[in-house]
Amino acid sequence: MLTLKLITEERERVIKGLEKKRFPNAAEAIDQVMAVDKKRRESQQALDANLSEQKKAAAQIGQLMKAGDKAAAEQAKQQVAQLKEKSKDLENEMAQAQQELTTLLCQIPNIPYDEVPEGASAEDNKVVKSNLKECDGTDTVGNWNANPVVETAKLPHWELAKKYNLIDFDLGVKISGAGFPVYVGLGARLQRALINFFLDEARKSGYTEIMPPTVVNQASGYGTGQLPDKEGQMYHCEVDDLYLIPTAEVPVTNIYRDVILDESELPIKNCAYTQCFRREAGSYGKDVRGLNRLHEFSKIEIVRIDKPEHSKESHKEMLEHVEGLLKKLELPYRILLLCGGDQSFTSSICYDFEVYSEAQKRWLEVSSVSNFDTYQANRLKCRYRNKETKKTELCHTLNGSALALPRIVAAILENNQTEDGIKVPSVLVPYMGVEVIK
């Protein structure tokens, strides 16, 4: 969440940033936060003054008793009792104000960086790079016209999966329900090949592999911003009050909740393969055919914890890492800089990677790489100790998919289909053991 220091010292910049994110009534929300914070501080000041008076009165009791003035001593005792009751009232008042303040701050999204473009929806996102044509960063998704043409890509991936017995969607419905596919034979091997390839590439880039739990508690969901913003999109195990993770970002980033790191440890680079679970409430139509949108899927996530002055460089390195994966898979891709209105609740800046599905005639998002600035770290209380000042400062957190598997599988099947079968990308052949899926 936004820090009170930022809100109070840079009120106008915060309001302008929230308006860029299309957050309604931004000025009113910030003014409400400042009013409640003022109330909280006034309660704290009154409590401090009352406790000071209480301490002085308590000290007088012994002196009066020693002097033999029992009446005055009894009066002082009554005064102390009254001051204690007042202290309890002020403590409750301050606690209520703090709770109200925290609730308000949790409802306010992160503000975008200055380089994030204006825009209300995905159509306003900027195409900043592609392996199809040169980009100058001015094209929006709405006027992009450089889609590739793959003559052999005639069948959509769900038909190819059936033709080559790779994925059984009906069996998934039988076992669990729609959105839970069963991978079979070479389909399962393709999944495993991609997982191992992505993890090996992450290791080569200096990421430490983590194998985290796939369920988290409320504190973890709150720390990375899924709660209370996205609780309706997560599967909730009500008896144990645990949530199935929507991404490995949640458990991996929460490793550093309530932790003070040494500056020399930064940047921290972790990666993790997990199953991910999303209810995707309200999703329907052609966008959910086949592997396009699932309730359970595999994903490799990269996560960084960094110093503020180095986080933009970390973000750049993460973008280069994801782009390198798509290049090695030989897929047509483009990179989008998301506009303010299409950014997530918690991000300061986000780039999406999309691969093209010729059979479906549409672009499929396969990765989002985000810098959250101090927004998550403030919720997590993730800090580092500055080696010069010895003071603790909030870290920056970053994460990205590297990569999400379903749509990568869809793009490989559709764009690599031939009369003789599905051509396996050369980097996956050592993992697959075959060059063509027949």
One Martini backbone bead per residue (centre of mass of N, CA, C, O) as a GRO file, in nm:
protein
  438
    1MET     BB    1   0.102   0.032   0.010
    2LEU     BB    2   0.083   0.341   0.062
    3THR     BB    3   0.250   0.586   0.205
    4LEU     BB    4   0.214   0.846   0.420
    5LYS     BB    5   0.452   1.011   0.321
    6LEU     BB    6   0.365   1.031   0.027
    7ILE     BB    7   0.082   1.153   0.071
    8THR     BB    8   0.171   1.412   0.238
    9GLU     BB    9   0.418   1.514   0.045
   10GLU     BB   10   0.258   1.403  -0.251
   11ARG     BB   11  -0.048   1.452  -0.316
   12GLU     BB   12  -0.070   1.539  -0.619
   13ARG     BB   13   0.082   1.296  -0.741
   14VAL     BB   14  -0.107   1.081  -0.635
   15ILE     BB   15  -0.368   1.181  -0.768
   16LYS     BB   16  -0.263   1.171  -1.058
   17GLY     BB   17  -0.200   0.865  -1.055
   18LEU     BB   18  -0.490   0.765  -0.991
   19GLU     BB   19  -0.617   0.892  -1.245
   20LYS     BB   20  -0.450   0.722  -1.447
   21LYS     BB   21  -0.594   0.453  -1.314
   22ARG     BB   22  -0.902   0.523  -1.274
   23PHE     BB   23  -0.955   0.633  -0.991
   24PRO     BB   24  -1.209   0.711  -0.802
   25ASN     BB   25  -1.202   0.981  -0.612
   26ALA     BB   26  -0.903   1.057  -0.529
   27ALA     BB   27  -0.907   1.313  -0.353
   28GLU     BB   28  -1.108   1.208  -0.140
   29ALA     BB   29  -0.942   0.962  -0.048
   30ILE     BB   30  -0.693   1.121   0.049
   31ASP     BB   31  -0.837   1.309   0.248
   32GLN     BB   32  -0.943   1.081   0.427
   33VAL     BB   33  -0.671   0.973   0.514
   34MET     BB   34  -0.565   1.240   0.642
   35ALA     BB   35  -0.795   1.267   0.852
   36VAL     BB   36  -0.746   0.997   1.002
   37ASP     BB   37  -0.450   1.050   1.068
   38LYS     BB   38  -0.505   1.297   1.242
   39LYS     BB   39  -0.676   1.151   1.450
   40ARG     BB   40  -0.456   0.949   1.534
   41ARG     BB   41  -0.243   1.162   1.627
   42GLU     BB   42  -0.423   1.301   1.840
   43SER     BB   43  -0.460   1.048   2.013
   44GLN     BB   44  -0.159   1.006   2.073
   45GLN     BB   45  -0.108   1.279   2.210
   46ALA     BB   46  -0.322   1.245   2.432
   47LEU     BB   47  -0.204   0.985   2.549
   48ASP     BB   48   0.077   1.089   2.622
   49ALA     BB   49  -0.024   1.311   2.816
   50ASN     BB   50  -0.185   1.123   3.005
   51LEU     BB   51   0.053   0.937   3.088
   52SER     BB   52   0.222   1.160   3.212
   53GLU     BB   53   0.015   1.242   3.429
   54GLN     BB   54  -0.009   0.961   3.556
   55LYS     BB   55   0.284   0.936   3.650
   56LYS     BB   56   0.288   1.181   3.836
   57ALA     BB   57   0.053   1.096   4.024
   58ALA     BB   58   0.180   0.827   4.115
   59ALA     BB   59   0.434   0.961   4.249
   60GLN     BB   60   0.271   1.120   4.476
   61ILE     BB   61   0.165   0.900   4.660
   62GLY     BB   62   0.425   0.825   4.816
   63GLN     BB   63   0.484   1.107   4.924
   64LEU     BB   64   0.217   1.144   5.084
   65MET     BB   65   0.245   0.896   5.264
   66LYS     BB   66   0.518   0.984   5.392
   67ALA     BB   67   0.380   1.258   5.503
   68GLY     BB   68   0.075   1.165   5.609
   69ASP     BB   69  -0.129   1.233   5.357
   70LYS     BB   70  -0.399   1.043   5.304
   71ALA     BB   71  -0.607   1.217   5.156
   72ALA     BB   72  -0.426   1.303   4.920
   73ALA     BB   73  -0.353   1.016   4.835
   74GLU     BB   74  -0.644   0.927   4.766
   75GLN     BB   75  -0.688   1.143   4.552
   76ALA     BB   76  -0.456   1.048   4.368
   77LYS     BB   77  -0.572   0.765   4.313
   78GLN     BB   78  -0.829   0.864   4.172
   79GLN     BB   79  -0.682   1.011   3.947
   80VAL     BB   80  -0.536   0.764   3.830
   81ALA     BB   81  -0.792   0.603   3.762
   82GLN     BB   82  -0.905   0.813   3.563
   83LEU     BB   83  -0.657   0.814   3.372
   84LYS     BB   84  -0.674   0.515   3.295
   85GLU     BB   85  -0.951   0.530   3.159
   86LYS     BB   86  -0.866   0.741   2.950
   87SER     BB   87  -0.644   0.570   2.819
   88LYS     BB   88  -0.830   0.346   2.716
   89ASP     BB   89  -0.999   0.529   2.533
   90LEU     BB   90  -0.758   0.632   2.360
   91GLU     BB   91  -0.664   0.354   2.260
   92ASN     BB   92  -0.928   0.282   2.114
   93GLU     BB   93  -0.934   0.530   1.930
   94MET     BB   94  -0.660   0.470   1.792
   95ALA     BB   95  -0.726   0.184   1.688
   96GLN     BB   96  -0.965   0.266   1.510
   97ALA     BB   97  -0.806   0.464   1.332
   98GLN     BB   98  -0.601   0.254   1.230
   99GLN     BB   99  -0.805   0.064   1.099
  100GLU     BB  100  -0.929   0.273   0.908
  101LEU     BB  101  -0.665   0.344   0.765
  102THR     BB  102  -0.595   0.061   0.655
  103THR     BB  103  -0.854   0.023   0.491
  104LEU     BB  104  -0.813   0.266   0.304
  105LEU     BB  105  -0.530   0.189   0.189
  106CYS     BB  106  -0.628  -0.091   0.063
  107GLN     BB  107  -0.823   0.074  -0.155
  108ILE     BB  108  -0.553   0.186  -0.273
  109PRO     BB  109  -0.365   0.208  -0.530
  110ASN     BB  110  -0.112   0.220  -0.712
  111ILE     BB  111   0.119   0.424  -0.866
  112PRO     BB  112   0.233   0.531  -1.155
  113TYR     BB  113   0.461   0.592  -1.359
  114ASP     BB  114   0.541   0.837  -1.580
  115GLU     BB  115   0.582   0.630  -1.837
  116VAL     BB  116   0.298   0.575  -1.816
  117PRO     BB  117   0.036   0.567  -2.009
  118GLU     BB  118  -0.236   0.680  -2.117
  119GLY     BB  119  -0.551   0.509  -2.037
  120ALA     BB  120  -0.842   0.280  -2.021
  121SER     BB  121  -0.734   0.031  -2.201
  122ALA     BB  122  -0.597  -0.220  -2.394
  123GLU     BB  123  -0.606  -0.038  -2.657
  124ASP     BB  124  -0.382   0.175  -2.513
  125ASN     BB  125  -0.154   0.008  -2.544
  126LYS     BB  126   0.193  -0.023  -2.598
  127VAL     BB  127   0.403  -0.105  -2.867
  128VAL     BB  128   0.758  -0.161  -2.807
  129LYS     BB  129   0.787  -0.470  -2.918
  130SER     BB  130   0.908  -0.689  -3.194
  131ASN     BB  131   0.963  -0.968  -3.432
  132LEU     BB  132   0.803  -0.823  -3.689
  133LYS     BB  133   0.875  -0.513  -3.612
  134GLU     BB  134   0.941  -0.200  -3.584
  135CYS     BB  135   0.946   0.008  -3.283
  136ASP     BB  136   0.849   0.337  -3.123
  137GLY     BB  137   0.596   0.332  -2.900
  138THR     BB  138   0.317   0.455  -3.050
  139ASP     BB  139   0.171   0.210  -3.077
  140THR     BB  140  -0.131   0.068  -3.047
  141VAL     BB  141  -0.330  -0.195  -3.023
  142GLY     BB  142  -0.564  -0.065  -3.198
  143ASN     BB  143  -0.329  -0.011  -3.457
  144TRP     BB  144  -0.225  -0.286  -3.503
  145ASN     BB  145  -0.064  -0.444  -3.827
  146ALA     BB  146   0.159  -0.714  -3.761
  147ASN     BB  147   0.051  -0.980  -3.833
  148PRO     BB  148   0.107  -1.292  -3.889
  149VAL     BB  149   0.164  -1.559  -4.142
  150VAL     BB  150   0.060  -1.905  -4.112
  151GLU     BB  151  -0.020  -2.133  -4.342
  152THR     BB  152  -0.037  -2.401  -4.147
  153ALA     BB  153  -0.238  -2.248  -3.944
  154LYS     BB  154  -0.560  -2.400  -3.914
  155LEU     BB  155  -0.567  -2.527  -3.632
  156PRO     BB  156  -0.664  -2.540  -3.333
  157HIS     BB  157  -0.542  -2.665  -3.039
  158TRP     BB  158  -0.793  -2.844  -2.959
  159GLU     BB  159  -0.774  -3.016  -3.222
  160LEU     BB  160  -0.478  -3.105  -3.201
  161ALA     BB  161  -0.503  -3.245  -2.925
  162LYS     BB  162  -0.698  -3.461  -3.035
  163LYS     BB  163  -0.545  -3.571  -3.283
  164TYR     BB  164  -0.267  -3.634  -3.083
  165ASN     BB  165  -0.328  -3.699  -2.790
  166LEU     BB  166  -0.260  -3.452  -2.553
  167ILE     BB  167  -0.556  -3.340  -2.468
  168ASP     BB  168  -0.824  -3.386  -2.215
  169PHE     BB  169  -1.108  -3.209  -2.159
  170ASP     BB  170  -1.332  -3.414  -2.082
  171LEU     BB  171  -1.182  -3.553  -1.850
  172GLY     BB  172  -1.158  -3.298  -1.676
  173VAL     BB  173  -1.463  -3.266  -1.634
  174LYS     BB  174  -1.508  -3.538  -1.494
  175ILE     BB  175  -1.306  -3.490  -1.252
  176SER     BB  176  -1.373  -3.156  -1.210
  177GLY     BB  177  -1.395  -2.955  -1.472
  178ALA     BB  178  -1.388  -2.679  -1.620
  179GLY     BB  179  -1.039  -2.592  -1.656
  180PHE     BB  180  -0.918  -2.917  -1.621
  181PRO     BB  181  -0.686  -3.053  -1.779
  182VAL     BB  182  -0.555  -3.346  -1.951
  183TYR     BB  183  -0.240  -3.472  -1.988
  184VAL     BB  184  -0.101  -3.664  -2.265
  185GLY     BB  185   0.183  -3.791  -2.315
  186LEU     BB  186   0.321  -3.559  -2.517
  187GLY     BB  187   0.172  -3.340  -2.359
  188ALA     BB  188   0.312  -3.394  -2.088
  189ARG     BB  189   0.601  -3.368  -2.200
  190LEU     BB  190   0.577  -3.073  -2.289
  191GLN     BB  191   0.531  -2.957  -2.013
  192ARG     BB  192   0.796  -3.063  -1.884
  193ALA     BB  193   0.987  -2.930  -2.084
  194LEU     BB  194   0.912  -2.636  -2.018
  195ILE     BB  195   0.972  -2.636  -1.721
  196ASN     BB  196   1.274  -2.715  -1.742
  197PHE     BB  197   1.362  -2.491  -1.932
  198PHE     BB  198   1.281  -2.247  -1.756
  199LEU     BB  199   1.450  -2.328  -1.505
  200ASP     BB  200   1.726  -2.341  -1.643
  201GLU     BB  201   1.727  -2.045  -1.741
  202ALA     BB  202   1.703  -1.919  -1.459
  203ARG     BB  203   1.962  -2.036  -1.343
  204LYS     BB  204   2.153  -1.902  -1.554
  205SER     BB  205   2.038  -1.606  -1.442
  206GLY     BB  206   2.051  -1.643  -1.104
  207TYR     BB  207   1.822  -1.819  -0.997
  208THR     BB  208   1.653  -1.936  -0.718
  209GLU     BB  209   1.503  -2.220  -0.635
  210ILE     BB  210   1.158  -2.268  -0.547
  211MET     BB  211   0.935  -2.477  -0.326
  212PRO     BB  212   0.627  -2.396  -0.262
  213PRO     BB  213   0.338  -2.356  -0.155
  214THR     BB  214  -0.022  -2.373  -0.274
  215VAL     BB  215  -0.088  -2.246   0.007
  216VAL     BB  216  -0.236  -1.965   0.186
  217ASN     BB  217  -0.269  -1.714   0.393
  218GLN     BB  218  -0.390  -1.409   0.464
  219ALA     BB  219  -0.121  -1.259   0.504
  220SER     BB  220  -0.013  -1.328   0.221
  221GLY     BB  221  -0.242  -1.205   0.052
  222TYR     BB  222  -0.199  -0.922   0.169
  223GLY     BB  223   0.105  -0.865   0.106
  224THR     BB  224   0.051  -0.883  -0.233
  225GLY     BB  225  -0.275  -0.789  -0.286
  226GLN     BB  226  -0.510  -1.006  -0.307
  227LEU     BB  227  -0.574  -0.890  -0.027
  228PRO     BB  228  -0.896  -0.764  -0.070
  229ASP     BB  229  -0.919  -0.752  -0.398
  230LYS     BB  230  -0.917  -1.100  -0.499
  231GLU     BB  231  -1.096  -1.315  -0.344
  232GLY     BB  232  -1.299  -1.401  -0.585
  233GLN     BB  233  -1.042  -1.543  -0.756
  234MET     BB  234  -1.008  -1.740  -0.517
  235TYR     BB  235  -0.951  -2.029  -0.363
  236HIS     BB  236  -1.133  -2.133  -0.066
  237CYS     BB  237  -1.044  -2.284   0.243
  238GLU     BB  238  -1.255  -2.250   0.495
  239VAL     BB  239  -1.178  -2.438   0.732
  240ASP     BB  240  -0.856  -2.326   0.712
  241ASP     BB  241  -0.814  -2.047   0.582
  242LEU     BB  242  -0.720  -2.103   0.274
  243TYR     BB  243  -0.528  -2.036  -0.032
  244LEU     BB  244  -0.506  -2.074  -0.354
  245ILE     BB  245  -0.275  -2.004  -0.576
  246PRO     BB  246  -0.236  -1.777  -0.857
  247THR     BB  247   0.076  -1.749  -0.776
  248ALA     BB  248   0.414  -1.759  -0.681
  249GLU     BB  249   0.439  -1.472  -0.578
  250VAL     BB  250   0.311  -1.508  -0.301
  251PRO     BB  251   0.503  -1.709  -0.145
  252VAL     BB  252   0.781  -1.589  -0.229
  253THR     BB  253   0.747  -1.296  -0.125
  254ASN     BB  254   0.663  -1.394   0.177
  255ILE     BB  255   0.945  -1.469   0.277
  256TYR     BB  256   0.987  -1.132   0.331
  257ARG     BB  257   0.811  -1.110   0.565
  258ASP     BB  258   0.927  -0.945   0.831
  259VAL     BB  259   1.207  -0.847   0.693
  260ILE     BB  260   1.559  -0.772   0.744
  261LEU     BB  261   1.786  -0.682   0.519
  262ASP     BB  262   2.081  -0.685   0.370
  263GLU     BB  263   2.218  -0.498   0.128
  264SER     BB  264   2.413  -0.733   0.019
  265GLU     BB  265   2.160  -0.925  -0.074
  266LEU     BB  266   2.115  -0.731  -0.303
  267PRO     BB  267   1.959  -0.887  -0.522
  268ILE     BB  268   1.690  -1.097  -0.514
  269LYS     BB  269   1.665  -1.430  -0.685
  270ASN     BB  270   1.366  -1.595  -0.779
  271CYS     BB  271   1.220  -1.921  -0.850
  272ALA     BB  272   0.903  -2.090  -0.963
  273TYR     BB  273   0.721  -2.388  -0.966
  274THR     BB  274   0.361  -2.400  -1.024
  275GLN     BB  275   0.053  -2.430  -0.946
  276CYS     BB  276  -0.246  -2.261  -1.059
  277PHE     BB  277  -0.538  -2.075  -0.919
  278ARG     BB  278  -0.851  -1.979  -1.092
  279ARG     BB  279  -1.177  -1.889  -1.114
  280GLU     BB  280  -1.275  -1.689  -1.333
  281ALA     BB  281  -1.510  -1.509  -1.291
  282GLY     BB  282  -1.713  -1.452  -1.584
  283SER     BB  283  -1.595  -1.641  -1.786
  284TYR     BB  284  -1.643  -1.646  -2.150
  285GLY     BB  285  -1.629  -1.795  -2.447
  286LYS     BB  286  -1.362  -1.789  -2.671
  287ASP     BB  287  -1.146  -1.715  -2.438
  288VAL     BB  288  -1.198  -2.034  -2.308
  289ARG     BB  289  -1.082  -2.204  -2.508
  290GLY     BB  290  -0.915  -2.449  -2.400
  291LEU     BB  291  -0.611  -2.280  -2.295
  292ASN     BB  292  -0.684  -1.975  -2.255
  293ARG     BB  293  -0.867  -2.044  -1.979
  294LEU     BB  294  -0.791  -2.144  -1.651
  295HIS     BB  295  -0.802  -2.289  -1.323
  296GLU     BB  296  -0.548  -2.477  -1.401
  297PHE     BB  297  -0.186  -2.414  -1.398
  298SER     BB  298   0.133  -2.368  -1.527
  299LYS     BB  299   0.419  -2.190  -1.364
  300ILE     BB  300   0.685  -1.959  -1.402
  301GLU     BB  301   0.848  -1.761  -1.154
  302ILE     BB  302   0.983  -1.433  -1.110
  303VAL     BB  303   1.170  -1.289  -0.826
  304ARG     BB  304   1.230  -0.960  -0.676
  305ILE     BB  305   1.460  -0.803  -0.445
  306ASP     BB  306   1.519  -0.446  -0.399
  307LYS     BB  307   1.653  -0.154  -0.453
  308PRO     BB  308   1.539   0.139  -0.560
  309GLU     BB  309   1.798   0.222  -0.747
  310HIS     BB  310   1.777  -0.091  -0.901
  311SER     BB  311   1.488  -0.183  -1.006
  312LYS     BB  312   1.493  -0.095  -1.306
  313GLU     BB  313   1.721  -0.286  -1.386
  314SER     BB  314   1.575  -0.543  -1.304
  315HIS     BB  315   1.337  -0.511  -1.495
  316LYS     BB  316   1.501  -0.521  -1.754
  317GLU     BB  317   1.621  -0.806  -1.708
  318MET     BB  318   1.347  -0.953  -1.703
  319LEU     BB  319   1.260  -0.878  -1.989
  320GLU     BB  320   1.502  -1.015  -2.130
  321HIS     BB  321   1.444  -1.299  -2.030
  322VAL     BB  322   1.164  -1.341  -2.157
  323GLU     BB  323   1.243  -1.277  -2.447
  324GLY     BB  324   1.451  -1.508  -2.472
  325LEU     BB  325   1.245  -1.738  -2.459
  326LEU     BB  326   1.083  -1.662  -2.717
  327LYS     BB  327   1.317  -1.681  -2.913
  328LYS     BB  328   1.387  -1.986  -2.855
  329LEU     BB  329   1.080  -2.070  -2.946
  330GLU     BB  330   1.000  -1.918  -3.211
  331LEU     BB  331   0.794  -1.680  -3.149
  332PRO     BB  332   0.553  -1.461  -3.200
  333TYR     BB  333   0.602  -1.126  -3.066
  334ARG     BB  334   0.497  -0.888  -2.807
  335ILE     BB  335   0.541  -0.569  -2.635
  336LEU     BB  336   0.370  -0.419  -2.358
  337LEU     BB  337   0.269  -0.104  -2.238
  338LEU     BB  338   0.080  -0.029  -1.986
  339CYS     BB  339  -0.174   0.146  -1.908
  340GLY     BB  340  -0.327   0.285  -1.646
  341GLY     BB  341  -0.618   0.138  -1.693
  342ASP     BB  342  -0.458  -0.170  -1.720
  343GLN     BB  343  -0.351  -0.191  -1.453
  344SER     BB  344  -0.278  -0.308  -1.171
  345PHE     BB  345  -0.325  -0.245  -0.841
  346THR     BB  346   0.006  -0.286  -0.757
  347SER     BB  347   0.140  -0.145  -0.991
  348SER     BB  348   0.375   0.082  -1.155
  349ILE     BB  349   0.475  -0.127  -1.381
  350CYS     BB  350   0.384  -0.292  -1.705
  351TYR     BB  351   0.464  -0.583  -1.900
  352ASP     BB  352   0.350  -0.748  -2.187
  353PHE     BB  353   0.338  -1.075  -2.325
  354GLU     BB  354   0.280  -1.182  -2.668
  355VAL     BB  355   0.135  -1.435  -2.865
  356TYR     BB  356   0.062  -1.577  -3.174
  357SER     BB  357  -0.254  -1.693  -3.312
  358GLU     BB  358  -0.334  -1.798  -3.616
  359ALA     BB  359  -0.588  -1.977  -3.581
  360GLN     BB  360  -0.733  -1.738  -3.393
  361LYS     BB  361  -0.649  -1.443  -3.454
  362ARG     BB  362  -0.460  -1.391  -3.183
  363TRP     BB  363  -0.349  -1.261  -2.885
  364LEU     BB  364  -0.141  -1.406  -2.617
  365GLU     BB  365  -0.093  -1.399  -2.294
  366VAL     BB  366   0.229  -1.499  -2.108
  367SER     BB  367   0.322  -1.217  -1.965
  368SER     BB  368   0.401  -1.036  -1.656
  369VAL     BB  369   0.608  -0.744  -1.582
  370SER     BB  370   0.669  -0.612  -1.253
  371ASN     BB  371   0.671  -0.304  -1.065
  372PHE     BB  372   0.593  -0.213  -0.710
  373ASP     BB  373   0.789  -0.095  -0.550
  374THR     BB  374   0.663  -0.030  -0.213
  375TYR     BB  375   0.377  -0.153  -0.193
  376GLN     BB  376   0.430  -0.444  -0.089
  377ALA     BB  377   0.649  -0.386   0.127
  378ASN     BB  378   0.459  -0.228   0.317
  379ARG     BB  379   0.277  -0.477   0.377
  380LEU     BB  380   0.525  -0.678   0.449
  381LYS     BB  381   0.774  -0.551   0.583
  382CYS     BB  382   1.007  -0.507   0.359
  383ARG     BB  383   1.351  -0.474   0.446
  384TYR     BB  384   1.652  -0.270   0.461
  385ARG     BB  385   1.991  -0.208   0.550
  386ASN     BB  386   2.170   0.064   0.541
  387LYS     BB  387   2.517   0.079   0.533
  388GLU     BB  388   2.543   0.391   0.601
  389THR     BB  389   2.286   0.473   0.796
  390LYS     BB  390   2.142   0.206   0.938
  391LYS     BB  391   1.876   0.218   0.809
  392THR     BB  392   1.551   0.141   0.734
  393GLU     BB  393   1.413   0.023   0.419
  394LEU     BB  394   1.223  -0.012   0.157
  395CYS     BB  395   1.160  -0.225  -0.074
  396HIS     BB  396   1.156  -0.374  -0.389
  397THR     BB  397   0.915  -0.537  -0.599
  398LEU     BB  398   0.926  -0.821  -0.834
  399ASN     BB  399   0.752  -0.972  -1.127
  400GLY     BB  400   0.728  -1.278  -1.343
  401SER     BB  401   0.659  -1.458  -1.618
  402ALA     BB  402   0.882  -1.769  -1.701
  403LEU     BB  403   0.631  -1.919  -1.790
  404ALA     BB  404   0.321  -1.956  -1.909
  405LEU     BB  405   0.193  -2.249  -2.053
  406PRO     BB  406  -0.079  -2.271  -2.212
  407ARG     BB  407  -0.024  -2.052  -2.447
  408ILE     BB  408   0.239  -2.174  -2.539
  409VAL     BB  409   0.122  -2.440  -2.629
  410ALA     BB  410  -0.080  -2.322  -2.829
  411ALA     BB  411   0.133  -2.181  -3.012
  412ILE     BB  412   0.300  -2.428  -3.085
  413LEU     BB  413   0.078  -2.596  -3.216
  414GLU     BB  414  -0.026  -2.385  -3.426
  415ASN     BB  415   0.258  -2.270  -3.553
  416ASN     BB  416   0.386  -2.592  -3.586
  417GLN     BB  417   0.208  -2.702  -3.797
  418THR     BB  418   0.195  -2.994  -4.005
  419GLU     BB  419   0.156  -3.263  -4.208
  420ASP     BB  420   0.357  -3.437  -3.995
  421GLY     BB  421   0.305  -3.231  -3.755
  422ILE     BB  422   0.460  -3.116  -3.462
  423LYS     BB  423   0.701  -2.890  -3.425
  424VAL     BB  424   0.971  -2.887  -3.226
  425PRO     BB  425   1.147  -2.692  -3.060
  426SER     BB  426   1.484  -2.712  -3.042
  427VAL     BB  427   1.511  -2.654  -2.724
  428LEU     BB  428   1.307  -2.915  -2.660
  429VAL     BB  429   1.426  -3.181  -2.770
  430PRO     BB  430   1.602  -3.278  -2.524
  431TYR     BB  431   1.336  -3.302  -2.342
  432MET     BB  432   1.149  -3.479  -2.540
  433GLY     BB  433   1.293  -3.679  -2.775
  434VAL     BB  434   1.152  -3.510  -3.009
  435GLU     BB  435   1.074  -3.332  -3.322
  436VAL     BB  436   0.785  -3.473  -3.360
  437ILE     BB  437   0.439  -3.458  -3.333
  438LYS     BB  438   0.218  -3.760  -3.408
   0.00000   0.00000   0.00000
